[in-house]
Amino acid sequence: MAMRGGYDEHRDKGWTDVDWFIRRKGRWRRFRERVEQVAWAGSEIVEALRTAGFHHIHSTDAIAFFRGNPRIRPGYRTFYMAQR
């Protein structure tokens, strides 16, 4: 897998292009995808979840899932859990 990314200031979005190389029947196949990232404030996420009918909304710092990765620090990513 090869990844490269950047930030589009005009659209206020980050992006990552990912090239996957998967071996099938002795041959390598290449697959490509683009992942766009948008940073939302926590209050915006909670409001969107409530508007969609979710309740019991909880958030937690995602740092525990990225142990050993020096690029991810506390407060960089948050996971949300909600129930309908």
Contacts in CASP RR format, 6 or more apart in sequence:
PFRMAT RR
TARGET T0000
AUTHOR 0000-0000-0000
METHOD contacts of the structure
MODEL  1
MAMRGGYDEHRDKGWTDVDWFIRRKGRWRRFRERVEQVAWAGSEIVEALR
TAGFHHIHSTDAIAFFRGNPRIRPGYRTFYMAQR
1 18 0 8 1.000
1 19 0 8 1.000
1 20 0 8 1.000
1 21 0 8 1.000
2 18 0 8 1.000
2 19 0 8 1.000
2 21 0 8 1.000
3 16 0 8 1.000
3 17 0 8 1.000
3 18 0 8 1.000
3 19 0 8 1.000
4 16 0 8 1.000
4 17 0 8 1.000
5 14 0 8 1.000
5 15 0 8 1.000
5 16 0 8 1.000
5 17 0 8 1.000
6 14 0 8 1.000
6 15 0 8 1.000
6 16 0 8 1.000
7 13 0 8 1.000
7 14 0 8 1.000
7 15 0 8 1.000
8 14 0 8 1.000
8 15 0 8 1.000
12 38 0 8 1.000
13 36 0 8 1.000
13 37 0 8 1.000
13 38 0 8 1.000
14 36 0 8 1.000
14 37 0 8 1.000
14 38 0 8 1.000
15 34 0 8 1.000
15 35 0 8 1.000
15 36 0 8 1.000
15 37 0 8 1.000
16 34 0 8 1.000
16 35 0 8 1.000
16 37 0 8 1.000
17 32 0 8 1.000
17 33 0 8 1.000
17 34 0 8 1.000
18 32 0 8 1.000
18 33 0 8 1.000
18 34 0 8 1.000
18 35 0 8 1.000
19 30 0 8 1.000
19 31 0 8 1.000
19 32 0 8 1.000
20 30 0 8 1.000
20 31 0 8 1.000
20 32 0 8 1.000
20 33 0 8 1.000
21 28 0 8 1.000
21 29 0 8 1.000
21 30 0 8 1.000
21 31 0 8 1.000
22 28 0 8 1.000
22 29 0 8 1.000
22 31 0 8 1.000
23 29 0 8 1.000
40 48 0 8 1.000
42 59 0 8 1.000
42 78 0 8 1.000
45 59 0 8 1.000
45 80 0 8 1.000
46 57 0 8 1.000
46 59 0 8 1.000
46 80 0 8 1.000
49 57 0 8 1.000
49 80 0 8 1.000
49 82 0 8 1.000
50 57 0 8 1.000
53 84 0 8 1.000
54 82 0 8 1.000
54 83 0 8 1.000
54 84 0 8 1.000
55 82 0 8 1.000
55 83 0 8 1.000
55 84 0 8 1.000
56 82 0 8 1.000
56 83 0 8 1.000
57 80 0 8 1.000
57 81 0 8 1.000
57 82 0 8 1.000
58 80 0 8 1.000
58 81 0 8 1.000
58 82 0 8 1.000
59 78 0 8 1.000
59 79 0 8 1.000
59 80 0 8 1.000
59 81 0 8 1.000
60 78 0 8 1.000
60 79 0 8 1.000
60 81 0 8 1.000
61 74 0 8 1.000
61 75 0 8 1.000
61 77 0 8 1.000
61 78 0 8 1.000
61 79 0 8 1.000
62 72 0 8 1.000
62 76 0 8 1.000
62 77 0 8 1.000
62 78 0 8 1.000
62 79 0 8 1.000
63 72 0 8 1.000
63 73 0 8 1.000
63 74 0 8 1.000
63 75 0 8 1.000
63 76 0 8 1.000
63 77 0 8 1.000
65 79 0 8 1.000
66 72 0 8 1.000
66 77 0 8 1.000
END
